[in-house]
Amino acid sequence: MLAANWRKRALLIGLATVAVVAAIGYRMRATPLQWGLFLGTFRSIHWNWLAASTCLMLLTYLGRAIRWEVMLRPFGRKLKIGKLTYDTAIGFTAVVLLGRAGELVRPYLISLSTGIPFSSQVAAWLLERMLDLLVVLLLFGFALMRIHTHNLPVGPGLQWVLGIGGYLVTALGALCSIFLILFRNFAGPVQKRILSALTFLPQERQLRVEKMLTAFSQGMQATRNAAFLALLLMWTGIEWCIIIASYYTLFLAFPATVSFKITDVVVFLGFVSFGSIVQIPGIGGGIQVVSIVVLTQIYGLTFESATGLALFLWIVTFVVVVPLGLGCAFHQGLNWSKLKHLPEDIPL
């Protein structure tokens, strides 16, 4: 029975890979894919570097677990890093398999493990996302500066990014910073103002929002402690350094990108991370499509090489955690068929 389930999951992952390639081909249909050249990109892969990239990306889940352990401290609860890593891997697997609805699985599992209200862990997830967004904005700002100062060639698909990207970075960075500062220093008045603006919502929803805002305020109050804030920022920085290292070793695995320097990787990651959260006109979002556009229009890779690399980026960034997450779920005795319905059922 277990072997049959694993075969079914392997088949689903294979079908998903084919679907990703087909989706890339459709989104980039103005540039027809030459399958012979595309398959040729896989013949010269340096598998040792690819394995290193995969190991580094898996290490990021441990880093996320450690950062979450720091965010648990204001609630006076401790959880073993191993258990947090299990919950983190399962949560990211849920995102891969269930889409955005799976985002709630990780805070839900951690709330069960710690006995802390679910709303507080949703607030921790929100703080984590804001910290990561600030790093993405910094990376994208570096990418824009690098493009301008080194006069790197940019194709028409990215002209919009250069034209308005700086304004978006400034606006988003300012909004995130203001939001965090307000909740750190003026939590009470800000919370009351937000709740007063949401009186049109049903009473039950207002209570849910109030619980989450209270939990978020409690977490932000803890950042007044310099040591706590320093730990959060340190682990966020370590997390993204590992991600950059994973991307760098992945580029070393492909002959077309083996000459990339760390600065090129940061430029690439800045564009891809920003493009995955902002829909770029004429390009859209999604790591695969933005990766291909950046690699072809800035670094001059062929469409086939860029497509092959984008496929491996998707696998290393998202798919590699699936076997780990499924194994962790099996080890903890979680019923996956039940777990996939949690986002619909769990209350705030």
BALO-249258 format. One record per residue: residue in one letter; x, y, z of N, C-alpha, C in turn. Coordinates in steps of 0.2 Angstrom, whole numbers, padded with zeros to 4 digits. Layout:
N
   residuo   neast   nnorth     nup   caeast   canorth    caup   ceast   cnorth     cup
         A       X        Y       Z        X         Y       Z       X        Y       Z
...
END
This chain:
348
   residuo   neast   nnorth     nup   caeast   canorth    caup   ceast   cnorth     cup
         M    0004    -0006    0000     0000      0000    0000    0004     0006    0000
         L    0009     0006    0004     0014      0012    0005    0018     0013   -0002
         A    0020     0007   -0005     0024      0008   -0011    0019     0011   -0016
         A    0013     0009   -0016     0008      0011   -0021    0007     0019   -0021
         N    0007     0021   -0014     0006      0028   -0013    0012     0032   -0016
         W    0018     0029   -0014     0024      0033   -0017    0025     0033   -0024
         R    0023     0027   -0028     0023      0027   -0035    0018     0032   -0038
         K    0012     0033   -0034     0007      0038   -0036    0010     0045   -0036
         R    0013     0046   -0030     0016      0053   -0029    0022     0055   -0034
         A    0026     0049   -0035     0031      0050   -0040    0028     0052   -0047
         L    0023     0048   -0049     0019      0050   -0055    0017     0057   -0055
         L    0014     0059   -0050     0011      0066   -0050    0017     0071   -0050
         I    0022     0070   -0047     0028      0074   -0048    0030     0075   -0055
         G    0031     0069   -0058     0033      0068   -0065    0028     0072   -0070
         L    0022     0071   -0069     0017      0075   -0073    0017     0082   -0071
         A    0018     0084   -0065     0019      0091   -0064    0025     0094   -0067
         T    0031     0090   -0068     0036      0093   -0072    0035     0094   -0079
         V    0031     0089   -0082     0029      0090   -0089    0025     0096   -0090
         A    0020     0097   -0085     0016      0102   -0085    0019     0109   -0085
         V    0025     0109   -0080     0028      0115   -0080    0032     0117   -0086
         V    0035     0112   -0090     0038      0113   -0096    0033     0115   -0101
         A    0027     0112   -0101     0022      0114   -0106    0020     0121   -0105
         A    0019     0123   -0098     0017      0130   -0096    0022     0135   -0099
         I    0028     0133   -0098     0034      0138   -0100    0033     0139   -0107
         G    0032     0133   -0111     0032      0134   -0118    0026     0138   -0120
         Y    0021     0137   -0117     0015      0141   -0119    0016     0149   -0117
         R    0018     0150   -0111     0019      0157   -0109    0024     0160   -0114
         M    0029     0157   -0116     0035      0159   -0120    0034     0157   -0127
         R    0027     0156   -0130     0026      0153   -0136    0029     0158   -0142
         A    0030     0164   -0141     0033      0168   -0146    0040     0166   -0148
         T    0043     0162   -0143     0050      0159   -0145    0049     0152   -0145
         P    0048     0148   -0150     0047      0141   -0151    0053     0137   -0148
         L    0051     0132   -0144     0056      0128   -0140    0059     0123   -0145
         Q    0066     0122   -0146     0069      0117   -0150    0070     0111   -0145
         W    0067     0106   -0145     0067      0101   -0140    0074     0097   -0140
         G    0077     0097   -0146     0084      0094   -0147    0089     0098   -0143
         L    0089     0104   -0143     0093      0109   -0140    0092     0109   -0132
         F    0085     0109   -0131     0083      0109   -0124    0085     0102   -0120
         L    0084     0097   -0123     0087      0090   -0120    0094     0090   -0120
         G    0098     0093   -0124     0105      0094   -0124    0108     0097   -0119
         T    0104     0102   -0115     0107      0105   -0110    0108     0101   -0104
         F    0104     0095   -0104     0105      0090   -0098    0111     0085   -0099
         R    0114     0085   -0104     0119      0080   -0105    0126     0083   -0102
         S    0127     0089   -0101     0133      0092   -0098    0132     0094   -0091
         I    0127     0092   -0088     0126      0094   -0081    0131     0091   -0076
         H    0134     0096   -0072     0139      0093   -0067    0135     0091   -0061
         W    0134     0085   -0060     0129      0082   -0055    0131     0084   -0048
         N    0138     0084   -0047     0140      0086   -0040    0138     0093   -0038
         W    0139     0097   -0042     0136      0104   -0040    0129     0104   -0039
         L    0125     0100   -0044     0118      0100   -0043    0116     0097   -0036
         A    0120     0092   -0034     0118      0089   -0027    0120     0094   -0022
         A    0125     0098   -0023     0127      0103   -0018    0121     0108   -0017
         S    0119     0110   -0023     0113      0115   -0023    0107     0112   -0019
         T    0106     0106   -0021     0100      0103   -0018    0101     0103   -0010
         C    0107     0101   -0008     0108      0100    0000    0107     0107    0003
         L    0110     0112    0000     0110      0119    0002    0102     0121    0003
         M    0098     0120   -0002     0091      0122   -0002    0088     0118    0003
         L    0089     0112    0004     0086      0108    0010    0088     0111    0017
         L    0094     0114    0017     0097      0117    0023    0093     0123    0025
         T    0090     0126    0020     0086      0132    0021    0080     0131    0026
         Y    0077     0125    0025     0072      0123    0030    0074     0123    0037
         L    0080     0120    0038     0082      0120    0045    0083     0128    0047
         G    0086     0132    0043     0086      0139    0045    0080     0142    0046
         R    0075     0141    0042     0068      0143    0044    0065     0141    0050
         A    0067     0135    0052     0064      0132    0058    0068     0135    0064
         I    0074     0137    0064     0078      0140    0069    0075     0147    0070
         R    0074     0151    0064     0071      0157    0065    0064     0157    0068
         W    0060     0152    0066     0053      0152    0070    0054     0150    0077
         E    0059     0147    0079     0060      0145    0086    0062     0152    0090
         V    0065     0156    0086     0066      0163    0089    0060     0167    0090
         M    0055     0166    0085     0049      0170    0086    0044     0167    0091
         L    0045     0161    0093     0041      0157    0098    0043     0160    0105
         R    0049     0163    0106     0052      0165    0113    0047     0170    0116
         P    0044     0175    0113     0040      0180    0116    0034     0176    0120
         F    0032     0171    0117     0026      0167    0120    0028     0162    0126
         G    0035     0162    0127     0037      0158    0133    0037     0151    0131
         R    0037     0149    0125     0036      0142    0123    0043     0140    0120
         K    0045     0133    0121     0051      0131    0117    0049     0124    0113
         L    0052     0124    0108     0050      0118    0104    0057     0115    0101
         K    0058     0109    0101     0064      0106    0098    0065     0108    0091
         I    0071     0110    0089     0072      0112    0082    0070     0106    0077
         G    0072     0100    0079     0070      0094    0075    0062     0094    0073
         K    0058     0095    0078     0051      0095    0077    0049     0101    0073
         L    0052     0107    0074     0050      0113    0070    0052     0112    0063
         T    0058     0108    0062     0060      0107    0055    0055     0102    0052
         Y    0053     0097    0055     0048      0092    0053    0042     0097    0050
         D    0039     0101    0055     0033      0105    0053    0034     0109    0047
         T    0040     0112    0047     0042      0117    0042    0042     0113    0035
         A    0045     0107    0035     0045      0103    0029    0038     0101    0026
         I    0034     0099    0031     0027      0097    0029    0024     0103    0027
         G    0025     0109    0030     0021      0115    0028    0023     0117    0021
         F    0029     0117    0019     0031      0119    0012    0029     0113    0007
         T    0029     0107    0009     0026      0102    0005    0019     0103    0003
         A    0015     0105    0008     0008      0107    0008    0007     0113    0003
         V    0012     0118    0003     0012      0123   -0002    0013     0121   -0009
         V    0018     0116   -0010     0019      0113   -0017    0013     0109   -0019
         L    0010     0105   -0015     0005      0101   -0017   -0002     0104   -0017
         L   -0003     0109   -0013    -0010      0112   -0012   -0010     0119   -0014
         G   -0005     0122   -0016    -0005      0129   -0018   -0005     0134   -0012
         R   -0008     0140   -0013    -0008      0145   -0008   -0011     0143   -0002
         A   -0017     0138   -0002    -0020      0136    0003   -0016     0132    0008
         G   -0010     0129    0006    -0006      0126    0010   -0002     0130    0015
         E   -0002     0137    0014     0002      0141    0018    0000     0141    0025
         L   -0006     0139    0027    -0008      0139    0034   -0007     0132    0037
         V   -0004     0127    0033    -0003      0121    0037    0003     0122    0042
         R    0008     0125    0040     0014      0126    0044    0013     0129    0051
         P    0009     0135    0051     0008      0138    0057    0003     0134    0061
         Y   -0002     0130    0058    -0006      0126    0061   -0003     0120    0065
         L    0002     0117    0061     0006      0112    0065    0010     0114    0070
         I    0013     0120    0070     0017      0123    0075    0013     0125    0081
         S    0007     0127    0080     0002      0129    0085    0000     0123    0089
         L   -0001     0117    0085    -0002      0111    0089    0003     0108    0093
         S    0009     0109    0090     0015      0106    0094    0017     0110    0100
         T    0015     0117    0100     0017      0121    0106    0011     0123    0110
         G    0005     0121    0108    -0001      0123    0112   -0002     0130    0112
         I    0001     0134    0107     0000      0141    0107   -0006     0142    0102
         P   -0010     0147    0103    -0016      0148    0098   -0014     0149    0091
         F   -0018     0147    0086    -0016      0147    0079   -0015     0154    0077
         S   -0019     0158    0079    -0019      0165    0077   -0012     0168    0078
         S   -0008     0166    0084    -0002      0169    0085    0003     0166    0080
         Q    0002     0160    0078     0007      0157    0073    0006     0160    0066
         V    0000     0162    0064    -0001      0165    0058    0002     0172    0058
         A    0002     0175    0064     0005      0182    0065    0013     0181    0064
         A    0016     0176    0067     0023      0174    0066    0024     0173    0059
         W    0020     0169    0055     0021      0168    0048    0021     0175    0044
         L    0016     0180    0046     0016      0186    0043    0023     0190    0044
         L    0025     0190    0050     0032      0193    0052    0037     0190    0048
         E    0037     0184    0047     0042      0180    0043    0042     0183    0036
         R    0036     0183    0033     0035      0185    0026    0037     0192    0025
         M    0036     0197    0030     0038      0204    0029    0046     0204    0030
         L    0049     0200    0034     0056      0200    0034    0059     0198    0027
         D    0056     0193    0025     0059      0190    0018    0057     0195    0013
         L    0052     0198    0013     0050      0203    0008    0055     0209    0008
         L    0057     0211    0014     0062      0217    0014    0069     0214    0011
         V    0071     0208    0012     0077      0205    0009    0076     0205    0001
         V    0070     0203   -0001     0069      0203   -0008    0070     0210   -0011
         L    0067     0215   -0008     0067      0222   -0010    0075     0224   -0010
         L    0079     0222   -0005     0086      0224   -0005    0089     0221   -0011
         L    0088     0214   -0012     0091      0211   -0018    0089     0214   -0025
         F    0083     0216   -0025     0080      0219   -0031    0083     0226   -0032
         G    0084     0230   -0027     0087      0236   -0027    0094     0235   -0030
         F    0098     0230   -0027     0105      0229   -0029    0105     0227   -0037
         A    0100     0223   -0039     0100      0221   -0046    0099     0227   -0050
         L    0094     0232   -0048     0093      0238   -0052    0100     0242   -0053
         M    0103     0243   -0047     0109      0247   -0047    0114     0244   -0051
         R    0115     0237   -0051     0120      0234   -0055    0119     0235   -0062
         I    0112     0234   -0064     0110      0235   -0071    0112     0242   -0074
         H    0111     0247   -0070     0112      0254   -0072    0120     0256   -0072
         T    0123     0254   -0066     0130      0256   -0066    0135     0252   -0071
         H    0133     0246   -0073     0137      0242   -0077    0134     0241   -0084
         N    0129     0245   -0085     0126      0246   -0092    0125     0239   -0095
         L    0122     0234   -0091     0120      0228   -0094    0115     0228   -0099
         P    0115     0224   -0104     0110      0224   -0109    0103     0222   -0106
         V    0098     0225   -0108     0091      0223   -0106    0086     0223   -0111
         G    0083     0217   -0112     0078      0216   -0118    0072     0220   -0116
         P    0067     0220   -0121     0061      0224   -0120    0056     0221   -0114
         G    0057     0215   -0113     0052      0212   -0108    0054     0215   -0101
         L    0060     0217   -0100     0062      0220   -0093    0062     0227   -0093
         Q    0061     0231   -0099     0061      0238   -0099    0056     0241   -0093
         W    0050     0238   -0093     0045      0240   -0088    0048     0240   -0081
         V    0052     0235   -0080     0055      0234   -0073    0059     0239   -0071
         L    0064     0241   -0076     0069      0246   -0075    0065     0253   -0074
         G    0060     0254   -0078     0056      0260   -0078    0053     0262   -0072
         I    0050     0257   -0069     0046      0258   -0063    0048     0254   -0057
         G    0053     0250   -0058     0055      0245   -0052    0058     0249   -0046
         G    0061     0254   -0047     0064      0258   -0042    0059     0261   -0037
         Y    0053     0264   -0041     0048      0267   -0037    0044     0261   -0033
         L    0043     0255   -0036     0040      0250   -0032    0044     0248   -0026
         V    0051     0247   -0027     0055      0245   -0022    0054     0250   -0016
         T    0055     0257   -0018     0054      0262   -0013    0048     0262   -0009
         A    0042     0261   -0013     0035      0261   -0010    0034     0255   -0006
         L    0036     0249   -0008     0035      0243   -0004    0039     0243    0002
         G    0045     0245    0001     0050      0245    0007    0048     0250    0012
         A    0045     0256    0010     0043      0261    0015    0037     0258    0018
         L    0032     0255    0015     0026      0252    0018    0027     0247    0023
         C    0032     0242    0021     0033      0237    0026    0037     0240    0032
         S    0041     0245    0031     0045      0247    0037    0040     0251    0041
         I    0036     0255    0038     0031      0259    0042    0026     0255    0046
         F    0024     0249    0043     0020      0244    0046    0023     0241    0052
         L    0029     0239    0051     0033      0236    0057    0034     0241    0062
         I    0036     0247    0060     0038      0252    0066    0032     0254    0070
         L    0026     0255    0066     0020      0256    0070    0018     0251    0075
         F    0018     0245    0073     0016      0239    0077    0021     0238    0083
         R    0028     0241    0081     0033      0240    0086    0032     0245    0092
         N    0030     0251    0090     0030      0257    0094    0023     0260    0096
         F    0018     0258    0092     0012      0261    0093    0006     0256    0092
         A    0008     0250    0095     0003      0244    0094   -0004     0245    0096
         G   -0005     0248    0102    -0012      0249    0104   -0016     0253    0100
         P   -0014     0260    0098    -0018      0264    0094   -0019     0262    0087
         V   -0013     0259    0084    -0014      0256    0077   -0019     0250    0077
         Q   -0019     0246    0082    -0023      0240    0082   -0031     0243    0082
         K   -0032     0248    0087    -0039      0250    0088   -0041     0254    0081
         R   -0036     0257    0078    -0038      0261    0072   -0040     0256    0066
         I   -0036     0250    0066    -0038      0245    0061   -0044     0242    0062
         L   -0045     0240    0068    -0052      0237    0070   -0058     0241    0069
         S   -0057     0248    0070    -0062      0252    0069   -0064     0253    0062
         A   -0059     0252    0058    -0060      0252    0050   -0064     0246    0048
         L   -0064     0241    0052    -0066      0234    0050   -0073     0232    0053
         T   -0077     0237    0055    -0083      0236    0059   -0088     0234    0054
         F   -0087     0234    0048    -0092      0232    0043   -0092     0224    0042
         L   -0087     0221    0045    -0086      0214    0044   -0091     0211    0050
         P   -0093     0204    0048    -0096      0201    0054   -0092     0200    0060
         Q   -0096     0200    0066    -0093      0200    0072   -0088     0194    0073
         E   -0089     0188    0070    -0084      0183    0070   -0078     0184    0067
         R   -0078     0187    0061    -0072      0189    0057   -0068     0195    0061
         Q   -0072     0199    0064    -0068      0204    0068   -0064     0201    0074
         L   -0067     0196    0077    -0064      0193    0082   -0057     0190    0080
         R   -0058     0186    0074    -0052      0183    0071   -0046     0188    0070
         V   -0048     0194    0067    -0043      0199    0065   -0040     0201    0071
         E   -0044     0203    0077    -0042      0205    0083   -0037     0201    0086
         K   -0038     0194    0086    -0034      0189    0089   -0027     0189    0085
         M   -0027     0190    0079    -0021      0189    0075   -0017     0196    0076
         L   -0021     0202    0076    -0017      0208    0077   -0014     0208    0084
         T   -0018     0205    0089    -0015      0205    0096   -0008     0201    0096
         A   -0009     0195    0093    -0003      0191    0093    0003     0194    0089
         F    0001     0197    0083     0007      0201    0080    0010     0207    0084
         S    0005     0210    0087     0008      0216    0092    0012     0213    0097
         Q    0011     0207    0100     0015      0204    0105    0022     0202    0102
         G    0022     0200    0096     0028      0198    0093    0032     0204    0092
         M    0029     0209    0089     0033      0215    0087    0035     0219    0094
         Q    0032     0218    0099     0034      0221    0105    0041     0218    0108
         A    0041     0212    0106     0047      0208    0108    0053     0211    0104
         T    0052     0214    0098     0058      0216    0094    0061     0223    0098
         R    0058     0225    0103     0061      0231    0106    0067     0228    0110
         N    0067     0222    0111     0073      0219    0114    0078     0218    0109
         A    0084     0222    0110     0089      0222    0104    0092     0215    0103
         A    0092     0211    0108     0095      0204    0106    0090     0200    0102
         F    0084     0200    0104     0079      0197    0100    0079     0199    0093
         L    0079     0206    0092     0079      0208    0085    0085     0206    0081
         A    0091     0207    0085     0097      0205    0081    0097     0197    0079
         L    0094     0193    0083     0093      0186    0081    0089     0185    0075
         L    0083     0188    0075     0079      0188    0069    0082     0190    0063
         L    0085     0196    0063     0089      0198    0057    0095     0194    0055
         M    0098     0191    0060     0104      0187    0059    0102     0181    0055
         W    0097     0177    0058     0094      0171    0055    0091     0172    0048
         T    0088     0178    0047     0085      0180    0041    0091     0181    0036
         G    0096     0184    0038     0102      0185    0033    0106     0178    0032
         I    0106     0174    0037     0109      0167    0036    0105     0163    0031
         E    0098     0164    0032     0094      0160    0027    0095     0162    0020
         W    0095     0169    0019     0096      0171    0012    0103     0170    0009
         C    0108     0170    0013     0115      0168    0011    0115     0161    0009
         I    0111     0157    0012     0111      0149    0010    0107     0149    0003
         I    0102     0153    0003     0098      0153   -0004    0103     0155   -0010
         I    0106     0160   -0008     0111      0163   -0014    0116     0157   -0015
         A    0119     0154   -0010     0124      0149   -0011    0121     0143   -0015
         S    0115     0141   -0014     0111      0136   -0018    0111     0138   -0025
         Y    0109     0144   -0026     0108      0146   -0033    0115     0146   -0037
         Y    0120     0149   -0033     0126      0149   -0036    0129     0142   -0038
         T    0128     0137   -0034     0131      0131   -0035    0126     0127   -0041
         L    0120     0129   -0041     0116      0127   -0047    0118     0130   -0053
         F    0120     0136   -0053     0123      0139   -0060    0130     0136   -0061
         L    0134     0134   -0056     0140      0130   -0058    0139     0123   -0061
         A    0133     0121   -0060     0131      0114   -0063    0130     0114   -0070
         F    0128     0120   -0073     0127      0121   -0080    0132     0124   -0084
         P    0135     0122   -0089     0140      0125   -0093    0138     0132   -0096
         A    0132     0133   -0097     0130      0140   -0099    0131     0145   -0094
         T    0131     0143   -0088     0131      0148   -0082    0137     0147   -0078
         V    0141     0143   -0080     0147      0141   -0075    0151     0147   -0074
         S    0151     0152   -0078     0155      0158   -0077    0152     0164   -0073
         F    0146     0162   -0071     0142      0167   -0067    0146     0169   -0060
         K    0146     0175   -0058     0149      0177   -0052    0144     0178   -0047
         I    0146     0178   -0040     0141      0179   -0035    0136     0185   -0036
         T    0139     0191   -0039     0135      0197   -0041    0130     0195   -0046
         D    0132     0191   -0051     0127      0189   -0056    0121     0185   -0053
         V    0123     0181   -0048     0118      0177   -0045    0113     0181   -0041
         V    0116     0186   -0037     0112      0191   -0033    0107     0195   -0038
         V    0110     0197   -0044     0106      0201   -0049    0100     0196   -0051
         F    0102     0190   -0053     0096      0185   -0055    0091     0184   -0050
         L    0094     0183   -0043     0089      0181   -0038    0085     0187   -0036
         G    0087     0193   -0037     0084      0199   -0036    0078     0200   -0040
         F    0079     0199   -0047     0074      0199   -0052    0069     0194   -0051
         V    0071     0188   -0050     0067      0182   -0050    0062     0183   -0043
         S    0065     0184   -0038     0061      0185   -0032    0056     0191   -0032
         F    0058     0196   -0035     0053      0202   -0036    0048     0200   -0041
         G    0050     0197   -0046     0045      0195   -0052    0040     0190   -0049
         S    0042     0186   -0044     0038      0180   -0042    0032     0183   -0037
         I    0033     0189   -0035     0028      0192   -0030    0024     0198   -0034
         V    0027     0201   -0039     0024      0206   -0043    0023     0204   -0050
         Q    0017     0205   -0053     0015      0203   -0059    0018     0208   -0064
         I    0023     0206   -0068     0026      0211   -0073    0022     0211   -0079
         P    0020     0217   -0082     0016      0217   -0088    0020     0214   -0094
         G    0016     0209   -0097     0019      0206   -0103    0023     0200   -0101
         I    0025     0199   -0095     0028      0193   -0092    0024     0189   -0087
         G    0021     0193   -0083     0018      0189   -0077    0022     0188   -0071
         G    0020     0183   -0067     0024      0181   -0062    0026     0174   -0062
         G    0029     0171   -0057     0031      0164   -0057    0039     0164   -0059
         I    0042     0159   -0055     0049      0159   -0055    0052     0156   -0062
         Q    0048     0152   -0065     0050      0149   -0071    0051     0154   -0077
         V    0045     0158   -0078     0045      0162   -0083    0050     0168   -0082
         V    0050     0171   -0076     0054      0177   -0075    0062     0174   -0075
         S    0063     0168   -0073     0070      0166   -0074    0072     0166   -0081
         I    0068     0163   -0086     0069      0163   -0093    0070     0170   -0096
         V    0066     0174   -0094     0067      0181   -0096    0073     0184   -0094
         V    0075     0184   -0088     0081      0187   -0085    0087     0183   -0089
         L    0087     0177   -0089     0093      0173   -0092    0094     0175   -0099
         T    0089     0176   -0103     0089      0177   -0110    0090     0184   -0112
         Q    0087     0189   -0108     0087      0196   -0110    0093     0200   -0107
         I    0096     0197   -0101     0101      0200   -0098    0108     0197   -0099
         Y    0108     0190   -0099     0114      0186   -0099    0115     0183   -0106
         G    0110     0183   -0110     0111      0181   -0117    0111     0173   -0118
         L    0108     0170   -0113     0107      0162   -0114    0102     0161   -0120
         T    0103     0155   -0123     0098      0153   -0128    0092     0151   -0124
         F    0086     0151   -0127     0080      0150   -0124    0080     0143   -0121
         E    0083     0138   -0125     0083      0131   -0123    0087     0130   -0116
         S    0093     0133   -0116     0097      0133   -0110    0093     0136   -0104
         A    0090     0142   -0105     0087      0145   -0100    0081     0141   -0097
         T    0077     0138   -0102     0072      0134   -0100    0074     0128   -0096
         G    0079     0125   -0098     0082      0119   -0094    0084     0121   -0087
         L    0087     0127   -0087     0089      0129   -0080    0083     0131   -0076
         A    0078     0135   -0079     0072      0136   -0075    0069     0130   -0072
         L    0069     0125   -0076     0066      0119   -0074    0069     0116   -0068
         F    0076     0116   -0068     0079      0114   -0062    0079     0118   -0056
         L    0078     0125   -0057     0077      0130   -0052    0070     0128   -0049
         W    0065     0126   -0052     0059      0125   -0050    0059     0118   -0045
         I    0063     0113   -0048     0064      0107   -0044    0068     0108   -0038
         V    0073     0112   -0038     0077      0113   -0032    0074     0117   -0027
         T    0071     0122   -0030     0067      0127   -0025    0061     0124   -0022
         F    0057     0120   -0025     0051      0118   -0023    0050     0111   -0022
         V    0052     0107   -0027     0050      0100   -0027    0054     0096   -0023
         V    0061     0097   -0021     0065      0093   -0017    0062     0092   -0010
         V    0058     0097   -0008     0056      0096   -0001    0050     0091   -0001
         V    0047     0090   -0006     0041      0085   -0006    0042     0079   -0003
         P    0048     0075   -0005     0049      0068   -0002    0051     0069    0005
         L    0054     0074    0007     0056      0075    0014    0050     0077    0018
         G    0045     0081    0015     0039      0083    0019    0034     0077    0020
         L    0034     0073    0014     0030      0067    0015    0032     0062    0020
         G    0039     0061    0020     0042      0057    0025    0041     0059    0032
         C    0042     0066    0033     0040      0068    0040    0033     0067    0042
         A    0029     0069    0037     0021      0068    0039    0020     0060    0040
         F    0023     0056    0037     0022      0049    0038    0025     0047    0045
         H    0031     0049    0046     0034      0048    0053    0030     0050    0059
         Q    0027     0056    0058     0023      0059    0063    0016     0056    0063
         G    0014     0052    0059     0008      0048    0059    0002     0053    0056
         L    0004     0058    0052    -0001      0063    0050   -0005     0060    0044
         N   -0011     0061    0044    -0015      0058    0038   -0015     0064    0033
         W   -0012     0062    0027    -0011      0068    0022   -0018     0069    0019
         S   -0022     0064    0018    -0029      0066    0015   -0033     0071    0020
         K   -0032     0070    0026    -0035      0075    0031   -0031     0081    0031
         L   -0025     0081    0031    -0021      0087    0031   -0022     0092    0025
         K   -0024     0089    0020    -0025      0094    0014   -0031     0098    0015
         H   -0036     0096    0019    -0042      0099    0020   -0041     0104    0026
         L   -0036     0104    0030    -0035      0109    0035   -0036     0116    0034
         P   -0033     0119    0028    -0034      0126    0027   -0041     0128    0027
         E   -0046     0124    0025    -0053      0125    0025   -0056     0125    0032
         D   -0053     0121    0036    -0057      0119    0043   -0054     0123    0049
         I   -0047     0125    0049    -0044      0127    0055   -0047     0134    0057
         P   -0049     0135    0063    -0051      0142    0065   -0045     0146    0067
         L   -0046     0153    0066    -0042      0158    0069   -0043     0159    0077
END
